Amino acid sequence: MRRPRLRFPVGLLAIACAVSADLPPEPALPWLRSPDLHGDRVVFVCEGDLWLGELSTAKASRLTRGDGPESEPRFSPDGKQIAFSGTYDGVSEIYLIPTGGGAPRLLTYRNLTADPLDWTPDGQHVVFRAPDYPRPWTLWTVPQGGGFPR
């Protein structure tokens, strides 16, 4: 006598896969990303905003609450400013913010999709990369007071 095949578990698996395909994806976890150190202080990205913390106290405070995400923060050599990439109008531009807080100040105005990499040793320029301006993946500098990239 032949045993009947079990088709129920396979059918149940097919229904479960179809139902799970319609579920929305889980939200991204608020990972700490892109840390940069200056002495006892650390600046990093979490929840799409910049945070400034102290290593000795293990406490951090939020620096930005922008309309768009911020990324790639970099301390100036003197530790008084932070250069970062902010995507507020659909394209990433370079901004500066004082480490004491305040409003971010736009440095580039070229729709560059730019990411700051570092500062020049004298702290007068921010070094960044811009994959679309005008040659791909060229390093550029912009004065901390703003102006045209070189």
C-alpha positions in Angstrom: 0.0 0.0 0.0 1.4 3.4 -1.0 1.6 6.2 1.5 0.0 9.4 0.5 2.4 12.3 -0.1 2.3 15.2 2.3 1.6 18.3 0.2 0.4 20.5 3.1 3.8 21.6 4.4 5.0 22.6 0.9 1.7 24.6 0.3 2.1 26.2 3.7 5.6 27.2 2.9 4.5 28.8 -0.4 1.8 30.8 1.4 4.3 31.9 4.1 6.8 33.1 1.4 4.1 35.0 -0.5 2.9 36.8 2.7 6.5 37.7 3.8 7.2 39.1 0.3 4.5 41.7 0.9 5.8 42.9 4.3 7.7 46.2 4.3 11.4 46.0 5.0 12.6 46.5 8.5 13.9 50.0 9.2 17.7 50.5 9.3 19.3 50.3 12.6 20.9 53.4 14.0 24.5 52.3 13.7 27.3 54.6 14.7 29.3 55.5 11.5 32.1 57.6 10.2 33.9 58.4 13.5 36.6 61.1 13.6 38.8 61.8 16.6 40.3 65.0 17.9 42.0 64.6 21.3 39.3 63.3 23.8 36.4 64.1 21.4 34.8 62.0 18.8 32.3 63.1 16.1 30.2 60.5 14.4 27.0 59.9 12.4 24.0 58.2 14.0 20.4 58.3 12.9 21.4 60.4 9.9 22.7 63.3 12.2 26.1 64.3 13.6 26.9 63.6 17.3 29.8 64.9 19.3 31.0 62.9 22.2 33.8 62.7 24.8 35.7 59.5 25.2 36.5 60.1 28.9 32.8 60.5 29.9 31.2 58.3 27.2 28.5 61.0 26.7 27.4 62.4 23.4 25.1 65.1 22.2 23.4 65.7 18.9 24.9 68.5 16.8 22.5 68.5 13.9 18.9 67.9 13.2 18.8 68.5 9.5 16.2 67.9 7.0 18.4 65.4 5.2 21.2 63.0 6.3 24.7 64.1 7.2 27.8 62.0 6.7 31.6 61.9 6.7 32.3 64.4 9.6 36.0 65.6 9.9 37.4 67.7 12.6 39.5 70.8 11.6 43.1 70.6 12.8 42.4 73.0 15.7 39.3 71.0 16.6 37.0 74.1 16.5 35.0 73.1 13.4 33.6 70.0 11.7 33.4 69.6 7.9 30.7 67.2 6.8 28.6 66.2 3.8 25.0 67.2 4.1 22.2 66.2 1.7 19.5 68.8 2.3 18.4 69.6 -1.3 18.9 66.2 -2.9 22.6 66.5 -3.5 25.5 66.3 -1.1 27.4 69.5 -0.4 30.2 70.3 2.0 29.1 72.2 5.2 30.9 73.4 8.3 29.6 73.5 11.8 31.3 74.8 15.0 32.0 72.1 17.6 30.1 74.2 20.1 27.0 73.8 18.0 25.1 76.2 15.8 23.7 76.3 12.2 25.7 74.5 9.5 27.2 76.8 6.9 27.3 75.8 3.3 30.8 75.6 1.8 30.2 74.4 -1.8 27.5 75.6 -4.1 28.2 73.4 -7.1 25.9 70.4 -6.8 29.0 68.3 -6.4 27.8 65.2 -4.6 30.9 65.8 -2.4 32.4 64.0 0.5 35.0 65.6 2.8 38.1 63.6 3.3 40.2 65.8 5.5 41.6 69.3 6.1 44.8 70.8 4.8 47.4 70.9 7.7 47.0 74.6 8.1 43.2 74.2 8.5 42.4 76.8 5.8 40.9 74.3 3.2 38.7 71.2 3.3 39.9 68.4 1.0 37.0 66.5 -0.7 36.2 64.2 -3.5 33.5 64.8 -6.0 32.9 61.9 -8.5 31.1 64.1 -11.0 32.9 67.4 -11.0 34.3 67.9 -13.8 36.6 64.9 -13.9 35.6 61.7 -12.0 37.2 61.0 -8.6 39.5 64.0 -8.5 40.5 65.4 -5.1 39.6 69.1 -4.6 40.1 71.7 -1.9 37.7 74.5 -0.9 38.6 77.4 1.4 36.9 77.3 4.8 35.4 80.7 4.0 33.7 79.2 0.9 34.5 79.8 -2.7 35.4 77.9 -5.8 37.0 74.4 -5.5 40.5 73.9 -6.8 
